């Protein structure tokens, strides 16, 4: 570089010019380096290695295919009862609450028993008097009081009726039963629900005391079209899934098939299942009945893409080439297609990142 100066320039002016020219040279060099870097990036972006889409693959094999027949239903507890007091009086105590688990025989509530206890005592006294009258009649008829059980049935019946013993025993049994009915107990183990009764209110104020539900085992009632019902038989497994995904799917078995077609062309069925801990009585569910077709080639729905009005599956060729294959589906379910004949066992197909692939596109495996 040649520095030209005017003869009249002083030293400071010459230094300023020199600094300016050096700065301009440094900027040009940096710009050249930046342009070179950009050129490298463009070359790298245009490189084949960087444009290969990453894909997942799977190997095809022959397996059973499940045709799904969907339906809907509602869960019903296999054991459920509305509990009521059989006697009417003021409720004195309630020992349970909604959602509480109880065992068979557990005391749930009591009503005022004073009147019923008084009637029981009167009936007991009447029974004791009748027993004395029966002994007196035995003696009057010439029998020993201790010989009652050795008498014929006809004679014993005559003595029991005439002495009032039979009537007194019946009254005592009724009074005891009425007294016991002032205490409400659980007939089986389950969960308390629909409890609205309050202490110190008459039991007659409530249509029922509570509903007891044993939901460890559930039933689901569902319907299938007449054309689909023929594949179903008792004992066949069905999948039951609540609309709440948190509950998960449960396998049940068909327990009942109504041998009639209703006015809508539907056949009513029932299935039973065990509660997985997330199911409740009255819950709406999806029901899937499956028909098994043996020895089919199955591909996941993610592997099938629509192209030009037809369905396409990309097959991996030579470990890096995606080959375009038109396919014809025979059946489908919620997750898979059953392919007729265009693919064969052992083929490797692409199951991800295939929406924009072209025929013989270069790909790389994830």
C-alpha positions in Angstrom: 0.0 0.0 0.0 1.4 3.4 -1.0 0.5 6.4 1.2 0.4 9.7 -0.8 0.7 12.9 1.2 0.5 16.5 0.3 3.7 18.3 1.0 1.8 20.7 3.2 0.3 18.0 5.4 1.6 18.0 8.9 2.3 14.8 10.9 -1.1 14.6 12.6 -2.9 14.7 9.4 -0.8 12.0 7.9 -1.4 9.8 10.9 -5.2 10.3 10.7 -5.2 9.3 7.0 -3.2 6.2 7.8 -5.5 5.1 10.6 -8.5 5.6 8.4 -7.1 3.4 5.6 -6.1 0.7 8.0 -9.7 0.6 9.4 -11.2 0.3 5.9 -8.8 -2.6 5.1 -9.8 -4.4 8.3 -13.5 -4.0 7.6 -13.1 -5.4 4.0 -11.1 -8.4 5.3 -13.9 -9.2 7.9 -16.6 -8.8 5.3 -14.7 -11.3 3.0 -14.4 -13.8 5.9 -18.2 -13.4 6.7 -19.1 -14.0 3.1 -16.9 -17.0 3.0 -18.6 -18.4 6.2 -22.1 -17.8 4.6 -21.0 -19.6 1.5 -19.9 -22.6 3.7 -23.3 -22.6 5.4 -25.2 -22.5 2.2 -23.1 -25.4 0.9 -23.8 -27.3 4.1 -27.6 -26.7 3.9 -27.6 -27.8 0.2 -25.7 -31.0 1.2 -27.6 -34.2 0.8 -26.7 -35.4 4.3 -28.5 -32.5 5.9 -31.7 -32.9 3.9 -32.4 -36.6 4.6 -35.6 -36.8 6.7 -35.3 -39.0 9.9 -37.8 -41.8 10.0 -38.9 -44.7 12.2 -39.4 -48.1 10.7 -40.9 -51.5 11.5 -40.7 -55.0 10.0 -43.9 -56.6 8.8 -45.1 -60.0 10.0 -48.2 -62.1 9.9 -50.4 -61.8 13.0 -54.0 -61.9 14.1 -56.1 -58.8 13.3 -59.0 -57.6 15.4 -62.0 -56.1 13.7 -63.7 -53.7 16.2 -67.4 -53.2 16.5 -67.9 -50.1 18.7 -70.9 -49.4 21.0 -71.7 -47.4 24.1 -73.2 -48.3 27.4 -73.6 -47.4 31.1 -72.0 -49.2 34.0 -74.3 -50.7 36.6 -73.2 -52.2 39.9 -73.9 -55.9 40.0 -75.1 -55.5 43.6 -77.1 -52.4 44.5 -80.0 -51.8 46.9 -82.1 -48.9 48.1 -82.3 -49.1 51.9 -85.3 -47.9 54.0 -86.5 -48.1 57.5 -89.4 -50.6 57.7 -90.8 -48.8 60.8 -91.6 -45.1 61.0 -90.4 -43.0 63.9 -87.8 -40.3 64.6 -84.2 -41.0 63.5 -82.0 -41.0 66.6 -78.5 -41.7 65.2 -76.8 -42.0 61.8 -73.4 -43.8 61.9 -72.4 -43.5 58.2 -71.8 -40.9 55.5 -71.8 -40.8 51.7 -68.8 -42.5 50.2 -68.1 -44.6 53.3 -67.4 -48.3 52.8 -69.3 -50.6 55.1 -69.4 -54.4 55.7 -72.3 -56.8 55.7 -74.3 -56.5 59.0 -72.8 -53.1 60.0 -75.2 -50.8 61.8 -76.1 -47.8 59.7 -78.7 -45.9 61.7 -81.4 -46.3 64.5 -84.8 -44.8 65.0 -86.6 -44.2 68.4 -87.3 -47.7 69.6 -89.2 -47.0 72.9 -92.7 -47.8 71.6 -91.4 -51.0 69.8 -89.5 -52.1 72.9 -92.7 -51.6 75.1 -94.7 -53.7 72.6 -92.0 -56.4 72.7 -92.2 -56.5 76.6 -96.0 -56.8 76.5 -95.8 -59.6 73.9 -93.2 -61.4 76.0 -95.4 -61.3 79.1 -98.3 -62.6 77.1 -96.2 -65.5 75.8 -95.2 -66.4 79.4 -98.8 -66.4 80.5 -99.7 -68.6 77.5 -97.0 -71.1 78.5 -98.6 -71.3 82.0 -102.0 -71.8 80.5 -100.7 -74.6 78.3 -99.3 -76.5 81.3 -102.6 -76.1 83.1 -104.5 -77.5 80.1 -102.1 -80.5 79.9 -102.8 -81.3 83.6 -106.6 -80.8 83.1 -106.5 -83.3 80.2 -104.7 -85.8 82.4 -101.2 -85.4 80.9 -98.0 -84.7 82.7 -96.6 -81.2 82.1 -93.3 -82.7 81.1 -94.9 -85.2 78.6 -95.8 -82.5 76.0 -93.2 -83.5 73.5 -94.3 -87.1 73.5 -97.8 -86.2 72.4 -99.0 -86.5 68.8 -98.9 -83.5 66.6 -102.7 -83.2 66.5 -103.0 -83.2 70.3 -100.1 -80.6 70.6 -101.7 -78.3 68.0 -105.1 -78.5 69.8 -103.5 -77.7 73.2 -101.4 -74.8 71.7 -104.4 -73.2 70.0 -106.9 -73.6 72.9 -104.4 -72.3 75.5 -103.5 -69.2 73.4 -99.9 -70.4 73.3 -99.6 -70.3 69.4 -101.1 -66.8 69.1 -98.8 -65.5 71.9 -95.7 -66.9 70.2 -96.7 -65.3 66.9 -97.2 -61.9 68.6 -93.9 -62.2 70.4 -92.1 -63.0 67.1 -93.7 -60.0 65.4 -92.8 -57.6 68.2 -89.2 -58.8 68.2 -89.0 -58.3 64.4 -90.5 -54.8 64.7 -88.0 -54.0 67.4 -85.1 -55.2 65.3 -86.3 -53.1 62.4 -85.6 -50.0 64.3 -81.9 -50.7 63.6 -80.9 -50.4 59.9 -78.0 -52.7 58.9 -76.1 -53.2 55.7 -77.3 -56.4 53.9 -74.0 -56.7 52.0 -70.6 -55.0 51.9 -70.5 -51.8 49.8 -70.3 -48.0 49.6 -72.9 -45.6 51.0 -74.5 -43.2 48.5 -77.6 -41.0 48.1 -77.7 -40.5 51.9 -79.9 -37.5 52.6 -81.6 -38.4 56.0 -80.8 -36.3 59.0 -81.1 -37.1 62.7 -84.3 -36.1 64.7 -86.4 -36.2 61.5 -89.1 -38.8 61.0 -88.0 -41.7 58.8 -91.2 -41.3 56.9 -89.9 -38.0 55.6 -87.5 -39.7 53.3 -88.3 -42.0 50.3 -85.1 -44.0 51.2 -82.4 -43.8 53.8 -79.5 -44.4 51.4 -78.4 -46.5 48.4 -75.8 -49.2 49.1 -73.6 -50.0 46.1 -71.1 -52.9 45.8 -69.2 -51.8 42.6 -66.4 -54.3 42.9 -68.2 -56.1 40.0 -70.0 -54.2 37.3 -72.3 -54.8 34.4 -72.6 -52.8 31.2 -75.6 -52.9 28.9 -74.9 -52.2 25.2 -76.3 -52.8 21.7 -75.0 -54.0 18.4 -76.5 -54.0 14.9 -78.3 -57.1 13.9 -75.6 -57.7 11.2 -72.8 -57.5 13.8 -74.5 -59.4 16.7 -73.9 -62.7 15.0 -70.2 -62.7 15.9 -70.9 -62.3 19.6 -71.2 -65.3 22.0 -71.4 -65.6 25.7 -68.0 -65.5 27.4 -66.4 -63.4 24.6 -64.1 -60.7 25.8 -65.0 -57.1 25.2 -63.0 -53.9 25.9 -64.8 -51.3 28.2 -63.3 -47.8 28.3 -64.7 -44.8 30.2 -64.7 -41.4 28.4 -62.4 -40.3 31.2 -59.0 -41.4 29.9 -57.6 -41.5 33.4 -59.7 -44.6 34.2 -58.1 -46.7 31.5 -59.6 -49.6 29.5 -60.8 -52.8 31.2 -61.6 -56.2 29.7 -65.0 -57.7 30.4 -66.9 -60.8 29.1 -70.3 -61.1 27.5 -72.8 -62.4 30.1 -76.1 -62.1 28.4 -77.5 -61.8 24.8 -81.2 -60.9 24.4 -82.5 -63.1 21.6 -84.6 -60.4 20.0 -84.0 -57.5 17.5 -85.7 -54.3 18.5 -87.5 -51.8 16.3 -84.2 -50.1 15.5 -82.5 -53.2 14.3 -80.4 -53.5 17.5 -79.6 -56.5 19.7 -79.3 -55.8 23.5 -76.3 -57.4 25.3 -74.7 -57.3 28.7 -71.1 -57.8 29.8 -69.6 -58.1 33.3 -66.2 -56.8 34.5 -64.2 -56.3 37.6 -63.7 -52.7 38.8 -60.1 -51.5 38.3 -60.6 -49.0 41.1 -61.5 -46.1 38.8 -65.0 -47.1 37.7 -68.3 -46.0 39.2 -71.9 -47.0 39.0 -73.7 -45.0 36.3 -70.5 -44.1 34.4 -70.9 -43.8 30.6 -68.4 -46.0 28.7 -67.3 -47.0 25.2 -67.6 -50.7 24.4 -65.5 -52.5 21.7 -66.3 -56.0 20.6 -63.5 -57.7 18.6 -63.6 -60.3 15.9 -60.3 -62.0 15.4 -59.1 -62.7 11.8 -56.0 -65.0 11.8 -52.9 -64.6 9.6 -53.1 -61.1 8.3 -50.5 -58.4 7.4 -51.1 -55.5 9.6 -49.7 -51.9 9.4 -50.2 -49.1 11.9 -52.3 -46.2 10.7 -49.3 -43.9 11.0 -47.7 -45.8 8.1 -50.5 -45.1 5.7 -50.7 -41.7 3.9 -53.2 -40.5 1.2 -51.7 -39.7 -2.2 -53.6 -38.9 -5.4 -56.9 -40.4 -4.1 -55.2 -43.6 -3.0 -53.4 -45.0 0.0 -49.6 -45.3 0.1 -47.2 -47.0 2.3 -43.5 -46.2 2.0 -41.2 -49.3 2.1 -37.5 -48.9 3.0 -35.2 -50.1 0.2 -31.4 -50.4 0.4 -31.4 -49.0 4.0 -31.9 -45.4 2.7 -34.4 -45.2 -0.1 -38.1 -44.8 0.5 -40.1 -46.7 -2.1 -43.7 -45.7 -2.9 -46.3 -48.5 -2.7 -50.0 -48.2 -3.3 -52.0 -50.4 -0.9 -55.5 -51.7 -0.6 -57.0 -52.1 2.9 -59.2 -55.0 3.8 -60.3 -54.0 7.3 -59.4 -51.3 9.9 -59.7 -50.7 13.6 -58.8 -47.8 15.8 -55.0 -48.3 15.4 -54.3 -50.4 12.4 -55.1 -51.4 8.8 -55.2 -54.9 7.4 -53.4 -54.9 4.0 -54.5 -57.2 1.2 -51.5 -58.3 -0.8 -49.3 -55.4 -1.9 -46.8 -55.9 1.0 -45.3 -59.1 2.3 -43.9 -60.3 5.6 -40.3 -59.2 6.2 -40.8 -55.8 4.4 -39.5 -52.8 6.3 -42.0 -49.9 6.2 -41.7 -46.3 7.3 -44.1 -45.3 10.1 -43.1 -41.7 10.9 -42.2 -38.4 9.1 -43.7 -39.8 5.9 -46.4 -37.2 5.0 -44.2 -35.3 2.5 -41.9 -38.1 1.3 -41.5 -38.6 -2.5 -40.8 -41.8 -4.3 -37.2 -43.0 -3.9 -36.5 -40.1 -1.5 -33.3 -40.5 0.5 -34.0 -41.0 4.3 -32.1 -41.9 7.4 -33.2 -44.0 10.4 -33.7 -42.3 13.7 
